Each structure stands twice: as C-alpha cells, then as structure tokens.
Amino acid sequence: MNAKRKEENIKNLTEMQYEVTQRNGTEPPFHNEYWDHKEEGLYVDIISGKPLFSSLDKFDAHCGWPSFTKPVQEDEIEEKTDSSHGMIRTEVRSKTADSHLGHVFNDGPEPSGLRYCINSASLRFIAKKDLEKEGYGEYLSLFSK
C-alpha cells in the first residue's frame, strides 16, 4: 500500500475509526457495528483492505467486541506488547496499514485457545455474496467447506 493511498484512506475515517486505528483507542463494548454480527463473510482492514478475519472463525466471547479464533492471513497480523492501563496485554496490529486492531488473549475456544478481540471500527465487512465483486473472490473457497 502506498503512502498516498494510506493517507487518503485515513482522511476518510470516522472519528471513532481514527481514534481506534491511529490512536490505539477502544470503542465501547456492545455498542459497535460487528459485536453481534452473524452474516457470512470476510472482515478486512478498514485502511488497507487486507483480509484479516473470517466469519467462520468468529465466536461470541460475551465481551462486547467481535472475537475470532484466528486470522485469515497470519502474516498480516503483528503482535506487540501493550503495557498501557496498568496491564500487560498483547496488542494486535495490521501489518500493511500499521492500524491498531485490538488485542489477543489466550482464553479462547479450542483448537487455538486464542481470542482475537477486535474493534469493529478497525474493520470493514465484505459479505460472502459480495466477495467476488469486491475483489476477494479467492476467499470464496473458505465458505464452501
């Protein structure tokens, strides 16, 4: 992703999207777009458009944010130590856009045991029916198993 396109995409973010992705913020639990979203599809980085998570790996962690057991492409996720707010956590960032996404915890379901707790404001959802026309056709095979 080139710097000019990234800058342009950042300018188009809502206030909450900017706060979350650029200032490492957190949106309110249970008052965000995808916490209880159940439609099949792909969740992509709001800035770069890179695929991050699939609805097939989404689960209800009762925490008020979308939670996933694993990323679609592990190489698009970066983990960093976050010692803010008097806690030590593992922050999750998108590699291409360097956006703050949320945190990963080791209290998720098997088989991974992981819970990627992600801010809706860092994501854009592409419905399964729209994957081809949005340029994500290669991910349709995930939903045909």
N, C-alpha and C positions, 0 to 999 in steps of 0.2 A: 504494500500500500504506500503510495507516495505521500509526501508530507503535505502537499497542497490539498489533496483529496481528504486526508485525515482532518486537516484544519477546517475544511468546508463542512465535513460531517459533524464535527464538534460544534460549529456555529449553529447547526440546525437542531441541536439537542434541546429538550425542555429543561427547565430549571432543575427538576429532580434528576433527570438523566445526567446532567452536567455534574451535579453535586455527588452523585454516586460514582460515575466513571472517572471523573477528573480530580475529585477532592476526597476520594476514598470514603464517601458517605454511605449511609444505610437508610433505605426507605422504611416507612412504618410497616410492621408486620400486619398481615390480614387486610391491609389497605394498599395493595399493589396489584398490578394487572394479571400476573400469572400464578399467584399462590395457589389458587384452586382451579386452574385451567386444566381441562381434561382432553382437549382435542388432539388428535394425532398429528405430529409434525416435527419440525426442527426448530430449535432455538439458536439464533445466530447472534454474533456480536453486533450491537447497535451501531458501532462506528465502522468496523472493518467489513462486516458481513460474513466473516468466517464462521463456519458451523462450530457450535460449542457443545450442545446437548440435544438429546432426542427425547421425545415424549415417552418412548419405550423404557427409558431409564429414569423417569420421573416418578416420585412417590410422595405420599402425604406424610411428612415428618411432624405434623401438628405444630410447626414453628411459625407459620405465617408467611413464609417465603417459599418460592419454588425450590424443591430439593431433588437432586439427581444422584444416582449411584456411581456414574462415571461420565466422563466427557466423550463426545463422538470422536474427536481427534486429540489424543493426549498431548501431542506436540504443540497444540495451540493454547495450552493452559500452562501458566507459570505459577509456581508456589513460592511465597515469601513469608518469612517470619514477621508476625504483626504483634507488637507488644503494647499497642495502644489500649486505652481504657482499663489499665491495670490487669490485663490478661495477656497470656501468650497463646496466640492462635496462628493458624496457617491461612494467610491471605491467598486468594485465587485471582489471577490477573490474566487477561487475554494477551497472548504474545505479540500478535501483529499490531494491535492498536494500543497496547500497554494500558488497557482500561481495568479499573477495579471492578471485579465481578461479585465478590463475596468472600466466603471462607469455606474450607473443607474441614470436616470433623470425622473422627473415627467411630461414630456411634450410629452408622447407617446399617441397612439390612445386608444380609449375605447376598451374593458371594463376595462382594468387595469390602463390606463393612464400612464403606465411606458414605458420607453425606455432604454433597456439594450444595451448600446453602447459598443461593444466588439471588441477587437483587433483580427483580423484574425490569427495573429501569436500565439495566445494562444489556438487555436482550431485545430482540425482535423475533416474533414467532412467524414461521412460514408453515402454513397448513399443508398436510400431506397432498391434498388435491392441487396445491399451487406450486409444489416443488419444481416441476418441470418448467413452468412458465417463468419462475423467478430465478432460474439458472442453477437449481440444486437437484436436477434430475438424477444425478449419480447416487443420491441418498434415498431414492425410492426403494431400492432393494432392501434397505433396513426394515421396511414395513411389510414385506412380502414373505416373511418367515413364518 
